[in-house]
């Protein structure tokens, strides 16, 4: 079943009603399974394992494709110390992690620390609250949302600075995704979704907040193989949250109420996987 068909199966009946996950993981009192303020989420496509940036527990937790905990990692001291990880991305056998201490951590997918990249600042390989990141699968380049510096930094696969862009257009870039045609960047300041081409020139900005689309405090987004865009919107202002789903023509398909969603992804079986601020990992 394709991702697009799966999304229709999940969200087609009554998008104003809450849907029930087929798996929901949250175990209070059981330290390994308990998530506290999770944000970033990604999947190792070679294994199907789910990696979650467990922000307030200062670690990354790894679940199998059915939501069973496998292991956690994150050094407690030294260069590999994790301090509120928020974003992560996997490329081959390594995972890069952004954290609120203004640097990037480079780990192997098995949890073994490799290196620490960057420091606080505004220059090359310097960061102010880095958030989402992604790899260009064609060459291994890393695109990093340098949120409070209002830019995207690009590093080579060897993690050497290459360039940056977006300073004149971006305000608080949170999450970045790449397609064959465009670079998509979720910006919380408006909020809106920016599309850049690969010469780093803005193409257009879409899905801004307002009475129609009502994105209040977007956290994360994912673009599936059919170019459907899934955006989590989570705010105490609205006392809960939602997942907004747009098709490839950028038309709103559904808006699903859900409690405080943060990270979202879709696996190779077409299942939607969401982490929520209250500590749940849900598989739909």
N, C-alpha and C positions, 0 to 999 in steps of 0.2 A: 504494500500500500504506500502511495507517495505521501510526502509530507503535506502537500496541499489537501489531498483527500482526508488525511488524518485530522487536519485542522477543521475541515468542514464537519467531520464526524463528531468532533469534540464540541464545537462552538455553534452549530447550526440551529439548534432547537429553540432556545430562548436565551439570548445572550444577557438578558437582565437578571437571570437567575444564577446563583452560584453553582459551580460544577463541583463534583466530588472526585478527588484524586484516587487512582488505583493503588498508589503507594503514598504514605505520609510518614516521614521520619522525624521524630522529635522525642527525645527521651530525657525528661528532667531527672536529675540526680545520677544519670549515667554519663560520666564525663566524656567518654569517647564519642558517644552519639549525639550529645547535646550541642546544638549550634547557638551561638550568641551574637546577634547582629551580623549574620552572613550577608555578603554583598556579591562579589564576583563569582561566576560559575562558568565552567567550561568542561568539555568532554575530550578524553583521549580517544580519538577515532580508531586507533589500532586495537584498543581493548574494550571500549565502551564505558570505561570507568569515569566517574563524575568527580571533578575536583571543585571544592568550594572554599573560597576565602572566608574563613571563620574569624571575622574582624576582631571581636572583643575577646576571643580566646587566643588571639595572637598565633594562629596556626592555619595550615591548610588541611582540610579533611578530605579523604578520598573514599568514595562509595562505589560499589559495583553497580551494574546496570539495573539491578533490582532494588537499590537503595540500602543494601547492607554495608555497614562500615567495614572498610579494609584496614586503613591505617591513617595516622595523622603525621604531619611533619612541620618543622619550624624550630630552629635552634633557639634556646633560651638565653644564650650569651654569645658574645663574639660577633664576627662579621656577618654570620648568618642569622642573627637574632631577628625574629619577626616582631613587628610593632604595628598592630592594626592593619593587616593586609586587606586590600580592597579590590584589587583587580588581578586577573591572571590569564595567561594564554599558554598553549602548548604547541611546540613545534618539534616534531620528531621525538627525541628522547629527553627533552628538557622542558621545564616550565618556568616562565618568568612571572614574577609577582611584584605588583606595586604596593606600596604601603605609605601610611601617613607620616612616616619619618623621612619623607622626601628622597627616597632612593628606590632602586630596583634590585630584587634578589633573584639570582639565577640558581635554580636547583635542577637536579635530575628528576625525572618523573617518579623515581622510587623514593624520593625524599632526601637524597644526598646533596648537601650544599656544595655549590661550585664557586660562586663569586658574588660580590656586591658591586653594584654599578651606580655611580652618581652621588651627589651630595646636594644640600640645600643651596639655592641660588637661582640666578636668571641666565647663566651662560650655557655653554655647550656641556651636555651631560650633567646639568644642574637642574633641579626640579623644585617646584613648590606645589605640594599636594598632588602627585601623579595619581591618576585614576585608571581608566580602562586602557587596555593595550591589545594589540593583535599582531599577528605575523602575516607577511605577504608570502603565501605558500610557494610562489614562483621563484623567489630568490632568498627567502629567510629574513628580509628586512623587518624591523620591528617598528611599529607605529605606536607612540605613547601619548596619551592625553595628559599634558602638563597643565593641569586645570587652572591653578591660580596664576600661572604665567601666560594664560590665554593663548596656548599654541599646541601644536602637535610636533613632537620631536621624532625624527626618524633615525634609527641606528641600523648598522649593517648586521648581518647574522653573527659577526664576531663581536657585536655590541660596541662598535666604534661609531661615534657621532658622524652623521652624514649631512643632515639639514633640518630645518624646521619650517613650518608654515602656519598660517591662520591668525597671526597676531592682530591683523586689522579687522577680522570678522568674528572671531571666537571670543566668548566671554568666560564661560565655565564649561569647557568640554569634559564630558564625563565618560563616554563610551565611544569606541570607534570600531567600525566593521568595514571590510573590503568586499566589493563584488568585482566582476570583470570590467564593469563600466565606470563605477564611481567609488569614491571614499565617502562613507556615511559617518557623520559625527553628531552625537546627541549632545545638545547644549542646554544646560539647565537655566540659563539666565532669562530666556524669553518666555517659556521654553520652546525649542524648535529642533528640527533635524536638518543639518546642513549637508548638501551634496557638493563634493569637490571632484574635479577630474584629476587625472594622474600627473598633470603639470602643476597641480596645487592651486588652481584657479577656481574660485567659487562658481558653481553651476546654478544652484538655487537653494532656497531654504523653504522647508515645508513643515506642516503639522505644528504650527505655532499654537500657543494657548489661547483660550477664549471660550465663548459661550457654546460654540459648536463642538469643538474637539475636547475641551476641558482637561487638557493636560496641566496638572497643577505642580507636581513635584516628581518628574520622571527620574527613575533610577538607572534603568538598564534597557537594552533592546537587543533583538536578535533578528537576523535576516535569514530565512530558510531557503531551500534550494529553488523554490518557486518565486523568490523575491517578495514573499509576504513579510511584513515587518511587525514584530510583536514588541510592544513597549510596556514596561511596568511603570505604574504611576502610584506612588505611595506617600501619603501625607497625613499627619495628625490633624491638619486643617480640615480634611474631609473625613476624618475619623475612620479611615480604612484604606481602600485603594482599589486598583483595577488593572486588568491587562487589556490594552487597546490593540486591535489587530487590523492592519491595513493591507490591502492587496497590492499587486505590483503596479497598479495605476494610482496608488496612494489614496485609494478610497477606503473609508472606514468600513470594515466588515462587521466587527463585533466589539463590544466593550463589556468585559466580564468582571463583575465585582469579586474581589478576593482580598483577604486581610493582609495588608502591608507587604506586598510583593517587592522584592529587590531584584536579584539576579534571575535571568531567564535564558534558556537555551532549548534546542530541539535535537534529539539524538537521531541516529541513522535508522531507527525504526519509526520515526515520525512522532515520538512521544514528546510532549512538552514538559520540561522540567523547570520548576520554579523554587527558589528559596525565598523565605519570608522573614521579615525582621524579627518576628517573635520566636524564630528558631526552627521552623519547619522546612523540610525538603520534600516537595510534593511532585509526584510523577503522574501526568494525566494521559 
